[in-house]
Amino acid sequence: MAMETLTRDVPSSMQHHNNSSVSNMKHSYVQLSKTCLDEDAQINKKLPKELLLRIFSYLDVVSLCRCAQVSRAWNVLALDGSNWQKIDLFEFQTDVEGPVIENISRRCGGFLRQISLRGCQSVGDGSLKTLAQCCNYIEYINLNGCKRITDSTSQSLSQYCKKLLSLDIGSCSMVTDLSLKAISDGCPNLTSVNISWCDGITENGVEALAHGCPKLKSFISKGCTRMTTRAISCLAQHCVKLEVINLHGCNNIEDEAVIKLANNCNSLKYLCLANCSLLTDSCLVSLAEQCYQLNTLEVAGCSQFTDIGFLALSKTCHLLEKMDLEECVFITDSTLFHLAMGCPRLENLSLSHCELITDEGIRHLSTSTCASEHLAVLELDNCPLITDASLEHLINCHNLQRIMLYDCQLITRNGIKRLRTHSPNINVHAYFAPVTPPPSTGNSRQHYCRCCAIL
């Protein structure tokens, strides 16, 4: 009742007193406060502390802070460390500074299990050392975008947080190999790490991580241009439980690294190799031979892949649900034919900039089980051979929710209109260049734009 009174009556009282005097407003708030305190006292008498704590445990950070202002009794309950096992301060990133983190750390102590400080750029090593010292049982910490932290933070986590399972230090530009070496020494149970856009990390740090954290299941290193074949091969050798690998933009990776992953990490479910332009069909064939549980494959910008590699995948990787083949410029309708036959769960397919795809390939796709039951997103940007005939075929895709058709010059407005007539809920993204006006002929009077007239 007290919570209902707070959430229901405060806004209405403010609305009804917009034109009243200050004294009347003060009187209203005094009366409201008395009502809240009375109801609060009744709740405190009727419900045991343990039950109130249980109720508070379902509240978010903002709600807990509001409850803490109701009364002294609720302040104690709301700020009890048991209610702060999981904290996400992303919404307050511009306001959060070191002292806030230190206060939370001391209050939560051993209760805290998960904390996200994503984007909190004012938080530094000192505050995170306090966090590590006070919250020894922390399992998940997200420091993505915390620009001020250095290797010192990882060293503190290594020293005090032995139960750490997940660490995200993506976009922490001052972090180096020393961070991964520290984590590998002190956090042997680590299962997930994100080092994306950490330019200071090299193969040496990854090799140390691989040796010290054999339970690793997720490794994300987007934009780490210093990542090498040797580093990924070492990771594959020692971390055989890997399920998620993201090497987006690691353009020095060669076939050997992916083949090693395929041979050793048979539980692989998510693999992103986008813009790893040195890779060839050999690595796709290896994945097809070993990684039957593969669910997502993102290979945008892998311009050496051909129909051969995707034919191999379609024969064995029947659990594939998402494939990003953007700019795989050598694939033809043959790839779509085999995917239609072998990947019945396909939900999301990108073929943008695959310029050899034609209406025939889309026809094969549209008659498959995946198209009629699962396909929800299809991207065909910059496919110059696609015509309205493809849209006619896609009418059979009853689950299709979004289709991308930018710069498909043979697609017309009428074709899109017919598709939407049969599928009114589909979201079509297309662009049509404005019609160029015909050149003026004869001795007709010159027309000037308004700007010219003014000038």
N, C-alpha and C positions, 0 to 999 in steps of 0.2 A: 504493500500500500504506500509506503513512504516513497519508493522509487517512482510509482505511478503518479503520486502527487507532485514530485519534483518535475517530471518530464511533461506533465499535463498542465499544471497550473502556472508555472513561471512564465512561459511565453504568453498565455492569455492575460495574465495580470499586467504584463508590460504593454500589451496591445490596448487594454482598456484604460490605461492611465497616460496615454500619449499627451492629452491636453490637461491633465490634472496638475496640481501644484507639487512642489518638491516635498512638502510635508506629508501630503497624502500618499505619495509614493513610498516615503520612508515608513509610514504607518502600515502600508500594505506588505512591505517586505518584512517588517517586524512580526506581523500576524502570520505570514507564510512561514517564517523561520520557526515560530513557536509551534505551528501545526506540524512541520517536518520533524522537529525535535521530539514532540509528543509521540508521533507515530514511530519515530526511530526508537524511542525508549520502549514502546510497546513491543516492537519487533525484537529488541534485544532481550526483553524479559521472556518472550514466548519461544524464541528459537535459540538453541544452544550455539555457542561460538563456532563449533565445528561445522554446523550446517550453514551458518552465515559465510564462513570462509569458503565452503564448497560453492555457494551461490556466486560469491565474488570471483571465484576462479574462472568463470565463464566470461568475464568482462574484459574489454580491451583496455589499452593504456589510458585513453581519454576518459572512459567511463570510471575507471578506478580512481583517477585523479579527482574527478567530480565527486565521487562518493567520499573521498577523503576529506572533503570540505563540508560535509553535512554535520558532523559532530565529532567529538573527541573519540567516542567509541568506534565510530565508523572509520575514522582516520587510522586508528590502530589496525583495524581489520583490513582496510583497503591496501595499506602499505605493508602488510605482512608478506614476508619474502616468499611464502608458498604460492602467492598469487602472481608472482613475477618469474615464472619458470620459462616463459617464452615472450620475448620483447622485440618489437619491430618499430624502430624510430625513423623509418624512411620519410614519413610525412612531416617530420619535424627537423629534417636535416639542416635547414638554414639556421635553426635556433640552438641545436644541440652543441654544447661545448664541453671541454674536459671535465669541469666540476660536476656536471650532470651525470656523466658516465661513472665518475668516482662515487657519487652518492648512491646511484643505483647498485653499483658493485657491492658496497658495504651493506646495503639493506638486503639485497638478495642472497648474498653469500653462497652457500652450497646449494641453494634451490635452483639457481639459474642454469638452464640447459641449452637454450637457444637465444641468440641475440643477433639482430641485423642492424648494422650502422651504415648501410649502403648510402653513399652520397654525403655522409657527414664529414665534410672537408675540414671542419675546425677541430676534429678529434686527433690527438697526437699520441706518440709512444708512451708518455708518462701516464695518461689516463688508462690506456690499455694494459699497462703493467699492473696498475691497481686492480683492474678487472680480472686479470689472470691470477693475481695473488689471492683475491677474495672468492673467486668463483671457480674453484678447482674442478668442479664436475661438469663444466660446460662441454657440450658435444658439438654444437653448431655455431659458427661465427662468420658473419658476412661483413667484410670490410671493403667491398667493391667501391672504388671511387674515393676512398679515404686518402687523399693525396699527400697528407703530412706524415703518414706512417712510414717507417723504415724497417730494416732487418731487425731492429731492436724489439719490435712487437712480436715477431715470430719467435725470437729467442725467449721472450717472456712466456709465450704460450707453450713452447717446448719445455720450459722449466717447471711450470706450475699446472698445466692442463693436460695430464696424461691420457684423459679419456676422450680427447678431441677426435671427432669423426669426420667433420666437414669444415673446410677452410676456403673462403673466397677472398682472394687478394687481387682480383682483376682490376686493371687500371690504376694500380698503386705504383706509380712510376719510379719511386726510389727503392723499390724492393729488388734484391739481387739473388744470386745463387745461394748466398749465406742463409736466406730465409728457408729455402727448401732443405738445406743441409741441417738446419736447426730442427725443423719439423720432423725430418727423418730420424733424428737422434732421440727426440722426446715423445713423439706421438705415433707409436707403431700401429695403432688401431685405425688410423686415418683411412676413410673409404672414398672421400671426394675432395678434389682440389681444383680450383679455378685460378689460373695465372695469366689470363688473357690480357694482352697489351702491356705486359711487363717486359719492357725492352731489355732490362738488366739481367734477365734469366737466360742461361745458355744450356747446352747439353750437360754440362757438369752438374748443375743443380738438379736436373731431371734424373740423371743417373743416381745421384745420392738419394733422391726421393724413392726411386724404384727399389733400391737396396733396402731402405729402412721402412718402407710402407707396403709390404706385399699384399695387404688386404684391399688395396685401392680398386674401386669399381668405376669411378668416374674421373676422367682427366680432360680438362678443358683448357686449351691454350690458343685461343683465337688471336690472330695478329702477332704471334711470337715469331718474327721472321728469322730469329737465330736458332730456331728449332731445327734439329738435324735428323737424318736417317738413323744415325748411331743412337741418339737419345731415345727415339721411339722404339727401336729394336731392343734396347735395354729395358725399357718399360714393359714391352711385351714378354720379355724373358722372365721377369721377376714378378709381374702383377698379372697373373693368369686369370684372375677373376674380373677383369675389366669388362664392363658392359656398355659404357658411354665414352666415346672418344670424339673430341672436336678439335680438328687441326686446321680450321678455316684460315687461309692466308699463310700457312706455313709452307711457303713455296719452294723450300729446299728438300722437301720430303720426296724420296724416290720409292720405286716399287718394292724394294727390299724391306722397307719398314712396314708397309701394309701387308705384305706376304707373311712377315713375322707375326704381326698381330693376328692375322687369319689363322695361322698354324697353332698359336699358343692360346689365344683368347676366344674359345669357341662359344662363349656366352654373349658375345658382342650383339647388342641390340640397336644401338644408335651410333652411326659413323658419319662424321662430316669431314670431307676432304675438299671442300670448295676452294677453288683457285690454287690447288696443288697441281700446277700445270705440267709437271714432269712425269706424272703417273700415266701408265698405259693399261691396256686390257689385261695384262698379266695379273695385276693386283685384283681386278674384278673376278677373274677366274678363280683365284685363290680364295677369295671371300665366298664364292659360290660353292667351293668344295668343302669348306669348313664351318661357315657361320650361318647355320640354318635358321637361327633365331633372329636374324637381322630384321628390324622393324622399320628403321628410318635410314635412308641413304641420301646424303646431300653431296653432289659432285659438280655443282655449278662451276663453270670455268675450266673444267678438266677437258681440254680441247682435243686430247689424243684418244679418248674413249670412242669405240665404234660399236656397231651392232653385235660384234662377237662377244664382247664383255657382258652386255646386257642379256644376250641369249643365254649365257651360262648362268647368270643370276636368276633368270626366270624359271630355270629348270629345277632349282633347289630352294630358293629363298621365297617360299610361298606365304610367309607372314609379313611381307613388306606392305606397309600402309602409307608411307610418304616417300616420294622420290623427287629430288630436285635435279633435273638434267639440263638446266639452263646453260646455253652456250656449249653444249656437247655437239659441236657443229657437224660431226660426221655421221650421226645416227640418222636412220631413215625410217620409213614405215615398218620395216622389219622389226625394229625394236618394239614398236607399239603392238604389233601382232603377237610377239612372244610374251610381252607383259600382260596382254589381255588374256592369254591362255594360262599363264603360270602364276599370276599374282592376283588372286580373287579378292583380296582384302584392300586393295589400293584405294585410298581416300583422297590423297593430295598429290597431284602430279604437275610439275612444271616443265614445259617444253619450250620456254621462251628462247628466241634466237636459235632455235633448231631449224634452220632454213630449208632442210630437205624434207621435212614432214609435209604430207599432202592430205587431201580429203580422204584418201583411201585408208591411211593410217588411223584417222579419227573414226572412220567407219568400223574398222576392226575393234577399236577400243570401245565404241558405243554398244557393240553387240555382246560384250563380255559380261560375266557375273559381277565383276568389280564395278562396272559402269552402271548397271541397272540397280545395284543394291547399296554400293558404298561411295562411289566417287562423288566428292563434295566440292573440290576445288581443282580447276584446270586452268593453267596459265599458258597462253599461246601468243604472247607478245612477240612481235617481229617475226612471225612465220609467214613469209610472203606468198606461199603457195596455197594457203588456207582460204577457202571461199565459203559462200553461204551454204554450200552443200554440207560442210562440216556441222554447221549449226542445225541443219535438218537432222543429221545423225544424232546429235546430242539431245534431241527431244526425248530419246529413249532413256536418258540418264535421269531417273526420277528423283535422285537424291542430290543433284547438282545445285549448289548454293551460290557459287561465285565462279565467273569465267573472265579471264583477262585477254583482251583483244587489241591492245595498243599497237598501232602501226601495222595492222594486218590490212593491206591496201585493197584486197579483193573482198573484204567483208563490207556489207552495205547496211544502211539503217533498216531497210525492209527485212533483211535476214534476221537482224537482232529483234525486230518487232515480232516476227513469226515465232521465234524462240520464246520470247516472253509471253506470247499469247498462250502457249502450251505450258509454260513454267513461270507463272506471274511472280513468284517469290525469288526468282534467281537474280543475283546482283551482277550486272554486266558492266565491265570497265572497258571503254573503247574511246577512241579519239578520231574525229574526222576533221581534216584540215578545211578551213573556210574556202568557199568557192572563189576562184580568181575571176574578177570582173573582166568581161571581154574588152579588147582594145577599142578605143574610139576610132570611128571611120568617117570619111568625108570631111566636109567643112563645118561640122557641128561646132557649136560654141564651146570653148574650153570651160570646164567646170573646175572651180577651185574649192579647196576645203576651207572651213571657217577660219582656220589659223592663218592661211594665206590672205584671206580677206581682211582680217584684223591687222596683219602686218603691212 
